[in-house]
Amino acid sequence: MDQQEIVKLFLNKGFQLDSSSLDFFSQDPNKINSFLEEIDKTSEKPSTITFNFVKSILKEKPQIQVLKTFSQEQKIFTTEKAIQFFIDRYEKIKKILQGNLYDSCRFL
């Protein structure tokens, strides 16, 4: 499909193309139909189609494939467990800080 046919196609749909988007569609004419389908779904339809607008419409959707699913039993989290968690965390941080203070005082 040459550039004149592309321009006519877009003009019939009510759109103008800038030079960079025309070059993009002339290099890959297969994307014209998918672009026109996607632009029909959008609410904002500019009169002049820029290359940035083409990229935003034709952005590829990521292919996500679930390889493995994990199922885990729901554990009951009580207040005692929460308190113990914070006490353990406090003790670990206390040991780290005391160790660092001891190491820094040793060189004096």
The 8 nearest C-alpha neighbors of each residue, nearest first, counted from 0:
[[1, 4, 28, 2, 25, 5, 3, 27],
 [2, 0, 4, 3, 25, 5, 28, 6],
 [1, 3, 5, 4, 25, 6, 0, 21],
 [4, 2, 6, 5, 1, 7, 0, 8],
 [5, 3, 7, 6, 2, 1, 8, 0],
 [4, 6, 2, 8, 3, 7, 9, 1],
 [5, 7, 3, 9, 4, 8, 10, 2],
 [8, 6, 10, 4, 5, 9, 11, 3],
 [7, 9, 5, 11, 6, 10, 4, 12],
 [8, 10, 12, 14, 6, 11, 7, 13],
 [11, 9, 13, 7, 14, 12, 8, 15],
 [10, 12, 8, 9, 13, 7, 14, 6],
 [11, 13, 9, 10, 14, 8, 7, 35],
 [14, 12, 10, 11, 9, 46, 15, 8],
 [15, 13, 46, 10, 9, 47, 12, 16],
 [14, 16, 47, 48, 10, 46, 9, 17],
 [17, 15, 48, 47, 21, 20, 18, 49],
 [16, 18, 20, 49, 19, 21, 48, 15],
 [17, 19, 21, 20, 22, 16, 49, 50],
 [20, 18, 22, 21, 17, 50, 23, 49],
 [19, 21, 50, 23, 22, 18, 17, 49],
 [22, 20, 18, 24, 23, 19, 16, 25],
 [21, 23, 25, 19, 20, 24, 18, 26],
 [22, 24, 20, 26, 21, 25, 19, 27],
 [23, 25, 27, 28, 21, 26, 22, 20],
 [24, 26, 22, 27, 23, 28, 2, 21],
 [27, 25, 23, 24, 22, 28, 21, 29],
 [26, 28, 24, 29, 25, 30, 23, 31],
 [29, 27, 24, 30, 31, 25, 26, 0],
 [30, 28, 27, 31, 32, 33, 24, 26],
 [31, 29, 33, 28, 32, 34, 27, 24],
 [30, 32, 34, 29, 28, 33, 35, 24],
 [33, 31, 35, 34, 30, 36, 29, 28],
 [32, 34, 36, 30, 35, 31, 37, 29],
 [35, 33, 31, 37, 32, 36, 30, 38],
 [34, 36, 38, 32, 37, 33, 31, 39],
 [37, 35, 33, 39, 34, 38, 32, 40],
 [38, 36, 34, 40, 39, 35, 33, 56],
 [37, 39, 35, 41, 40, 36, 34, 44],
 [38, 40, 36, 37, 41, 35, 42, 44],
 [39, 41, 37, 38, 42, 36, 35, 43],
 [42, 40, 38, 39, 43, 37, 44, 56],
 [41, 43, 44, 40, 39, 38, 45, 37],
 [44, 42, 41, 45, 38, 40, 39, 46],
 [43, 45, 42, 46, 41, 38, 39, 14],
 [46, 44, 47, 43, 48, 14, 15, 52],
 [45, 47, 14, 15, 48, 44, 13, 16],
 [48, 46, 15, 45, 16, 14, 49, 17],
 [47, 49, 16, 15, 17, 52, 45, 46],
 [50, 48, 52, 51, 17, 20, 47, 53],
 [49, 51, 20, 53, 52, 19, 54, 48],
 [52, 50, 54, 53, 49, 55, 20, 48],
 [51, 53, 55, 49, 50, 54, 56, 48],
 [52, 54, 50, 56, 51, 55, 57, 49],
 [55, 53, 51, 57, 52, 56, 58, 50],
 [54, 56, 52, 58, 53, 57, 51, 50],
 [57, 55, 53, 54, 58, 52, 37, 34],
 [58, 56, 54, 55, 53, 59, 34, 37],
 [59, 57, 55, 54, 56, 60, 53, 61],
 [60, 58, 57, 61, 56, 62, 54, 55],
 [59, 61, 58, 62, 57, 63, 56, 55],
 [62, 60, 63, 59, 58, 64, 57, 65],
 [61, 63, 60, 64, 59, 65, 58, 66],
 [64, 62, 61, 65, 60, 66, 59, 67],
 [63, 65, 66, 62, 67, 61, 68, 60],
 [66, 64, 67, 63, 68, 62, 69, 61],
 [67, 65, 64, 68, 63, 69, 62, 70],
 [66, 68, 65, 69, 64, 70, 63, 71],
 [69, 67, 70, 66, 65, 71, 64, 72],
 [68, 70, 71, 67, 72, 66, 65, 73],
 [71, 69, 68, 72, 73, 67, 74, 66],
 [70, 72, 73, 69, 74, 68, 75, 67],
 [71, 73, 74, 70, 75, 69, 76, 68],
 [72, 74, 71, 75, 76, 70, 69, 77],
 [75, 73, 72, 76, 71, 77, 80, 70],
 [74, 76, 77, 73, 80, 72, 78, 81],
 [77, 75, 74, 80, 78, 81, 79, 73],
 [78, 76, 80, 79, 75, 81, 82, 74],
 [77, 79, 81, 80, 82, 76, 83, 84],
 [78, 80, 82, 77, 81, 83, 76, 84],
 [81, 79, 83, 77, 78, 82, 84, 76],
 [82, 80, 78, 84, 79, 83, 77, 85],
 [81, 83, 79, 85, 84, 80, 78, 86],
 [84, 82, 86, 80, 81, 85, 87, 79],
 [83, 85, 81, 87, 82, 86, 80, 88],
 [84, 86, 88, 82, 87, 83, 89, 81],
 [85, 87, 83, 89, 88, 84, 82, 90],
 [88, 86, 90, 84, 89, 85, 83, 91],
 [87, 89, 85, 91, 86, 90, 84, 92],
 [88, 90, 86, 92, 87, 91, 93, 85],
 [89, 91, 93, 87, 88, 92, 86, 94],
 [92, 90, 94, 88, 93, 89, 87, 95],
 [91, 93, 95, 89, 94, 90, 96, 88],
 [92, 94, 90, 96, 91, 95, 89, 97],
 [95, 93, 97, 91, 92, 96, 98, 90],
 [96, 94, 92, 98, 93, 97, 99, 91],
 [95, 97, 99, 93, 98, 94, 92, 100],
 [98, 96, 100, 94, 99, 95, 93, 101],
 [99, 97, 101, 95, 96, 100, 94, 102],
 [98, 100, 102, 96, 101, 97, 103, 95],
 [101, 99, 97, 103, 102, 98, 104, 96],
 [100, 102, 98, 104, 99, 103, 97, 105],
 [103, 101, 99, 105, 100, 104, 98, 106],
 [102, 104, 100, 105, 101, 106, 99, 107],
 [105, 103, 101, 106, 107, 102, 100, 99],
 [104, 106, 102, 103, 107, 101, 100, 99],
 [107, 105, 104, 103, 102, 101, 100, 99],
 [106, 104, 105, 103, 102, 101, 100, 99]]
